[in-house]
């Protein structure tokens, strides 16, 4: 169906404003709706529709009580990082001690999370993660063996995410969950803390595109680890 006259005017106004603010510094004022109504001889609703479209795109932003301005660049989602890179960002030296590294059959929960069939081969890698020499985290990672052929036959990497990147499997997105809990006796021993002390349980399902590359469960000492989350508005 051919667009009617109002649609054409809306597009005309939208593209005029887009070209007008292109290259302008964030925070620069956008033309007022009144100016545009007068300039294009259109209804205010037509101008509002054009401006709304640019706000949705992130070209403009409205600040209540002040007006409409050239939008600040939107932040993208934070890069997904592993323990090694996260500690480096915090100015801490990471170290790891492998407690277990073996081929196992996937149980129902791990199989479902990795999109495998129960009983398929997975790599189970358990490590004690330290920061500046202090025990920080006990981590169990489950990996799809098919995606990582020969992983257990060579020297284990310092950083799992660097190993992923070398194979073109760097996680592009992840599903994380965090819960407060108390340390089990075994966890307390490894983390050098009192039995029943406070911990944070971090579960992650990481994907490279559509491939699930990692399912992990980590237990952090709550007195040594603070979770940082970057938030913003769309």
N, C-alpha and C positions, 0 to 999 in steps of 0.2 A: 504494500500500500504506500502510495507516495506521501511524503511528509506534508503537513499543512503549513500555512504561513507562519504560525506561531512557533512551530518546531524549527523552522529555518531561522527565525529571528533569535531563538534561544541559542542555537549553534553559533550564529554570527556574533552575538554578544559574548558568548563563552570564549571563542577563539580570539576575539579582539582583546579581551582582558588578559588572556594567556600571553599573547604577544606583548602586551603593554608591560606586564610584570616580569617577563622573561629576563633574567640577568639581574634583577633588582635584589638588593640586600634583604635578607630575612628581617622582618619587622617593618619593612616599608609599607605605607598605607596603600590599600587597593582603592580604585576609584569607587566613589559612593554609588549606591543604588539610584539615588536621585539624579546624579549626573548621567548615569547610563540610560535611565528612563527618558530623560530629556534628549540625549544625543541620538538615541535610536528610535524615539517615538513609539515605545512599546509599553505594555502594562508592567507594573512593578513585579507581578508574579512571574513574568517571563525573565526579567533580570534576576530575580531571586533563584529561579531554576538554574540559570547559567552559573551563578555564584556558588550555589549548592554543589554543583557538579565539580567545580574546581576545589572546593573544600574537601569533598570526598577523595579526590585524586591526591590531595596533599599539596596542591599548588598554593592554596590560600588557607588561612586559619582565622576563625572568629574568636575574639576575646570579649566576653560579656562586659558590657558597659563602656567599651572603648571603640570597637569597630572591627573591620576585616583587614587583615594584613598578609603580606607575603609570608608563607609558612617557613618555619625552621625545618631543616632536613630531618626526616624521620630516622630514628635509630633502627638499625636492623637487629634481629635477635642476636644475643650474645653467641660467640663462637663456642662450640662444644669442646671442652677440654677434659683431659684426664688428670689424675692426681699430680703427675710430674709437672705439667705445665701450670696447673693451678697453684702449686706451692711456689714455683718460680715467680709467678706474678705477685705473690705475697712476700717475696724476698726471703724465702726459706729454701734450704737445701733438702731435696727429697732423697730418700733411700728406700730400698725395698728388700725384703727377705722372703724368698719363696718357701712356703710351707708345704705346698703340694702342687704338682703339675702332672696331670695324667689324662688319659683317654677314658671316658666313661660313657655309659648309656644314658641317654636323656630320660629323666623322669617326666611325669605328665606336665608339671608346671613349667619346667625349663623347655620342654619340647614345644609347648603351646606358645611360649614367649618368643622362641627362636623360629617359629613357623616350621617346625620339624615334626616327624612322627615319633611317638614314644618309642624309646629303644635305639634311636639313631645315635651315631657317634658324636660326642661333643668333647671339647677340651675344658677341663676344670682346672683353673689356675687360682690358687689361694696364696695371698701375700700379706705380710705385715708391712704397712706403709709408715715410714717415719719422716719427720720434718725436723731438721737441725738436731738429729740424733734422738728425738723424743718420739715414742710410739704415738701415732695419730689415728691410725685406721687399720681395720682388719677387713680385707676385701676378698670376696669370692666372685670370680668372673667365669662365665660360661660362654664358650665360643663355638660357632659352627665349624667343625673340622673340615668340611668340604671347601669352605672359603679360605682356609689357612693350611694348605697342604705342607707337610714337613715342619710345622711350627714347633712340635715337641722334639724333633730330631736335631735341631740346631740350638745354639745358645739363646736363651730366653732374652727378649729385649728389655731394656731399662724402662721404656715407655711403650705400653700397648698401643697407644694412639699413633705413635711414630711408626710402629710396625704396620698398622692399618694403612697409614698414608703411603708407605712404601709399596703397598699392594693395590693402591687405588681404591681403598675401602675406608677412607677417613669418614667418620660419622658426620652426616649433614644435619641430622636432627635427632632428638632424643625425648623419651618420656621419663621423667624423674618423679620420684615421690620421696618425701622426708617424713619420718615419724620419730617422736621421742619415746624412749624405752629405758629399761634397766639392763645392765650387762649380765650375761650369763656367766657362770663360773669360768668356763673355757675362755670366753672373750675377755674377762677381767684379767686373767693370767697373761694373755698375750699383750693386752693394752696397758699392763702395769698399773692397774687401778683396783680400787676396792670392789669386791664382789657386790653386785647390785647397784653399782654407781650409775649415774646418768649417761646415756649414750644417745646418739642420733643415728637412726637407721636410714640409709640412702639406697633406694632401688633405682636402677636405670635399665632402660631398653633402648639401645642405640641403633640407628639405621644409617646406612649409606645408600641414599636413594630409596629404593623399595626393599633392599636387602637388610635383614636384621643381622648385625654383626656382633653384638654383645648384649648379654644380659648379666647384670652384676648386682650384688648385694654387699654393701659396705657398712661397717659399724665404726662410727667416729666417737672419740672421747669428747663429750659435750663441753668439758672445761678447756679444751684446746682447739676446738674447731667452731668457727662462725660461718654460717651460710650467707653468701652475698647474692642477691638477686637484683637484676637491673629491670626496672619497670618504666613504662612510658605510656603515652596515649596514642591512639590511632588517629 
